[in-house]
Protein backbone atom coordinates (compact mmCIF):
# COMPACT_ATOMS: atom_id res chain seq x y z
CA UNK A 1 0.00 0.00 0.00
CA UNK A 2 2.56 2.58 1.09
CA UNK A 3 5.00 1.86 -1.73
CA UNK A 4 2.59 1.61 -4.64
CA UNK A 5 -0.82 3.12 -4.03
CA UNK A 6 -0.42 6.55 -2.46
CA UNK A 7 1.50 8.23 -5.29
CA UNK A 8 -1.57 9.80 -6.89
CA UNK A 9 -2.73 11.48 -3.68
CA UNK A 10 -2.03 15.18 -3.24
CA UNK A 11 -3.40 18.31 -1.60
CA UNK A 12 -6.20 18.59 -4.17
CA UNK A 13 -7.47 15.04 -3.63
CA UNK A 14 -11.09 15.23 -2.50
CA UNK A 15 -12.02 11.60 -1.78
CA UNK A 16 -9.98 8.56 -0.82
CA UNK A 17 -11.48 5.10 -0.43
CA UNK A 18 -9.59 2.21 1.07
CA UNK A 19 -10.30 -1.30 2.23
CA UNK A 20 -7.46 -2.55 4.36
CA UNK A 21 -6.56 -5.15 6.95
CA UNK A 22 -7.74 -8.46 5.54
CA UNK A 23 -4.58 -9.28 3.59
CA UNK A 24 -2.44 -8.13 6.51
CA UNK A 25 -4.31 -10.47 8.85
CA UNK A 26 -3.78 -13.43 6.51
CA UNK A 27 -7.25 -13.60 4.98
CA UNK A 28 -6.18 -15.72 1.99
CA UNK A 29 -4.40 -18.20 4.24
CA UNK A 30 -7.40 -18.36 6.59
CA UNK A 31 -9.82 -19.03 3.74
CA UNK A 32 -7.59 -21.62 2.09
CA UNK A 33 -7.15 -23.41 5.41
CA UNK A 34 -10.87 -23.31 6.16
CA UNK A 35 -11.81 -24.63 2.72
CA UNK A 36 -9.25 -27.45 2.76
CA UNK A 37 -8.96 -28.47 6.44
CA UNK A 38 -10.92 -29.55 9.48
CA UNK A 39 -13.04 -27.30 11.67
CA UNK A 40 -10.38 -27.28 14.40
CA UNK A 41 -7.58 -26.36 11.98
CA UNK A 42 -9.74 -23.59 10.52
CA UNK A 43 -10.55 -22.21 13.98
CA UNK A 44 -6.86 -22.27 14.95
CA UNK A 45 -5.94 -20.30 11.81
CA UNK A 46 -8.69 -17.78 12.58
CA UNK A 47 -7.37 -17.39 16.13
CA UNK A 48 -3.91 -16.65 14.72
CA UNK A 49 -5.41 -13.94 12.50
CA UNK A 50 -7.34 -12.47 15.44
CA UNK A 51 -4.13 -12.29 17.49
CA UNK A 52 -2.50 -10.36 14.62
CA UNK A 53 -5.48 -7.97 14.54
CA UNK A 54 -4.95 -7.33 18.26
CA UNK A 55 -1.16 -7.05 18.32
CA UNK A 56 0.10 -5.71 15.01
CA UNK A 57 -2.67 -4.41 12.77
CA UNK A 58 -3.49 -1.19 14.69
CA UNK A 59 0.04 0.15 14.25
CA UNK A 60 0.07 -0.74 10.55
CA UNK A 61 -3.28 0.98 10.05
CA UNK A 62 -2.02 4.09 11.85
CA UNK A 63 0.99 4.22 9.54
CA UNK A 64 -1.16 4.01 6.41
CA UNK A 65 -3.79 6.42 7.69
CA UNK A 66 -1.10 8.94 8.71
CA UNK A 67 0.42 8.70 5.22
CA UNK A 68 -2.96 9.30 3.58
CA UNK A 69 -3.56 12.34 5.78
CA UNK A 70 -0.11 13.73 5.00
CA UNK A 71 -0.48 13.34 1.24
CA UNK A 72 -4.17 14.35 1.00
CA UNK A 73 -4.85 16.56 4.02
CA UNK A 74 -8.18 17.90 2.70
CA UNK A 75 -9.59 14.61 1.45
CA UNK A 76 -12.61 12.88 2.85
CA UNK A 77 -11.35 9.37 3.60
CA UNK A 78 -13.77 6.46 3.56
CA UNK A 79 -12.43 3.24 5.03
CA UNK A 80 -14.66 0.51 3.67
CA UNK A 81 -15.23 -2.51 5.87
CA UNK A 82 -15.74 -6.14 5.03
CA UNK A 83 -19.08 -7.92 4.71
CA UNK A 84 -19.98 -11.09 6.51
CA UNK A 85 -19.10 -13.72 3.94
CA UNK A 86 -21.55 -16.53 4.62
CA UNK A 87 -25.26 -16.95 5.12
CA UNK A 88 -25.84 -19.06 8.22
CA UNK A 89 -28.62 -21.37 9.35
CA UNK A 90 -28.88 -23.49 6.24
CA UNK A 91 -26.93 -26.17 4.41
CA UNK A 92 -24.15 -24.72 2.33
CA UNK A 93 -21.93 -26.77 0.07
CA UNK A 94 -18.30 -26.81 1.09
CA UNK A 95 -18.05 -25.37 4.60
CA UNK A 96 -19.58 -26.41 7.88
CA UNK A 97 -21.76 -24.03 9.87
CA UNK A 98 -18.94 -23.90 12.45
CA UNK A 99 -16.46 -22.63 9.87
CA UNK A 100 -18.89 -20.19 8.27
CA UNK A 101 -19.86 -18.74 11.64
CA UNK A 102 -16.22 -18.38 12.71
CA UNK A 103 -15.31 -16.67 9.42
CA UNK A 104 -18.19 -14.22 9.83
CA UNK A 105 -17.19 -13.53 13.43
CA UNK A 106 -13.60 -12.94 12.31
CA UNK A 107 -14.80 -10.46 9.66
CA UNK A 108 -16.73 -8.60 12.37
CA UNK A 109 -13.66 -8.64 14.61
CA UNK A 110 -11.51 -7.19 11.83
CA UNK A 111 -14.16 -4.57 10.97
CA UNK A 112 -14.32 -3.44 14.59
CA UNK A 113 -10.54 -2.98 14.75
CA UNK A 114 -10.37 -1.16 11.41
CA UNK A 115 -13.33 1.04 12.33
CA UNK A 116 -11.75 2.10 15.62
CA UNK A 117 -8.51 3.15 13.94
CA UNK A 118 -10.40 4.93 11.12
CA UNK A 119 -12.54 6.92 13.55
CA UNK A 120 -9.47 7.80 15.64
CA UNK A 121 -8.07 9.42 12.46
CA UNK A 122 -11.35 11.26 11.81
CA UNK A 123 -12.05 9.10 8.77
CA UNK A 124 -15.46 7.74 7.81
CA UNK A 125 -15.99 4.01 8.28
CA UNK A 126 -18.19 2.51 5.60
CA UNK A 127 -19.88 -0.48 7.17
CA UNK A 128 -21.19 -2.80 4.45
CA UNK A 129 -22.41 -5.61 6.71
CA UNK A 130 -26.04 -4.47 6.72
CA UNK A 131 -26.03 -3.77 2.99
CA UNK A 132 -24.67 -7.24 2.21
CA UNK A 133 -27.12 -9.01 4.55
CA UNK A 134 -29.11 -11.44 2.43
CA UNK A 135 -26.41 -11.40 -0.25
CA UNK A 136 -23.75 -13.55 1.44
CA UNK A 137 -22.24 -16.67 -0.10
CA UNK A 138 -24.84 -19.47 0.15
CA UNK A 139 -27.74 -17.04 -0.21
CA UNK A 140 -29.93 -17.11 -3.29
CA UNK A 141 -28.45 -13.82 -4.54
CA UNK A 142 -24.82 -13.65 -3.44
CA UNK A 143 -22.90 -10.45 -4.12
CA UNK A 144 -19.63 -12.26 -3.34
CA UNK A 145 -17.65 -14.76 -5.35
CA UNK A 146 -17.11 -18.07 -3.62
CA UNK A 147 -13.78 -19.87 -3.87
CA UNK A 148 -12.59 -20.09 -7.46
CA UNK A 149 -9.59 -22.39 -7.79
CA UNK A 150 -9.05 -21.30 -11.42
CA UNK A 151 -8.90 -17.60 -10.49
CA UNK A 152 -8.04 -17.50 -6.81
CA UNK A 153 -7.74 -13.70 -6.88
CA UNK A 154 -11.47 -13.46 -7.59
CA UNK A 155 -12.38 -15.60 -4.60
CA UNK A 156 -14.33 -13.84 -1.84
CA UNK A 157 -14.31 -10.50 -3.64
CA UNK A 158 -17.55 -8.73 -4.56
CA UNK A 159 -19.33 -9.44 -7.81
CA UNK A 160 -20.22 -6.56 -10.10
CA UNK A 161 -23.55 -6.27 -8.27
CA UNK A 162 -21.74 -6.32 -4.94
CA UNK A 163 -19.57 -3.44 -6.14
CA UNK A 164 -22.48 -1.36 -7.47
CA UNK A 165 -25.07 -2.15 -4.79
CA UNK A 166 -22.86 -2.81 -1.77
CA UNK A 167 -19.87 -0.49 -2.06
CA UNK A 168 -20.74 2.29 -4.51
CA UNK A 169 -23.47 3.83 -2.31
CA UNK A 170 -20.86 4.44 0.41
CA UNK A 171 -18.76 6.46 -1.97
CA UNK A 172 -21.69 8.26 -3.58
CA UNK A 173 -22.91 9.35 -0.15
CA UNK A 174 -19.40 10.32 0.96
CA UNK A 175 -18.58 12.61 -1.95
C-alpha positions, 0 to 999 in steps of 0.5 A: 500500500505505502509503496505503490498506491499513495502516489496519486494522492495530493493536496487537491485530492477530494475523496480517498477510499480504502479497504485494508486489513484483511490481507495483513491479517492473513485472509487468503491463508485463513480461507484456504485453510478453512476450505481445505482443512478440518473445523479445528484447523480452521478455527486455529488459523482464525485465532492466529489472525485475530491475534494479529489484529490485536497485536500488530494491525493497529500500528500498521493501520495508523501508519497508512492512515497517517500517510494518507492524511499527510499526502491528502490533508483535505480529502474525505477518507472512507475506510470501507469494511468487510461484509460477513461472507456466509449466510448461516442457518442453512446447508451450504456446500463446502463449509460447515456451519462452524467454519462459516460462523467463525469466518463471519465472526472474524470479519466482524472482529476485523471490521471493529478494529479497522473502524476504531482506527479509522474513527481515531483518524477522523475518517469515515468508516463505511460499514457494508455488513447491513447492505450485504445481509441477504447477499452472502455466499450461500444465499440465493443472490450472493454479491460475493464470489465463492472460492474459485480455484481457477482464479483464486484472486477473484475468490471472496471478492464482490461481484459486479452487483456487490460493487455497485449495490454494496460499495458504490453507495458508500462512496456516492454518499461520501462525496 
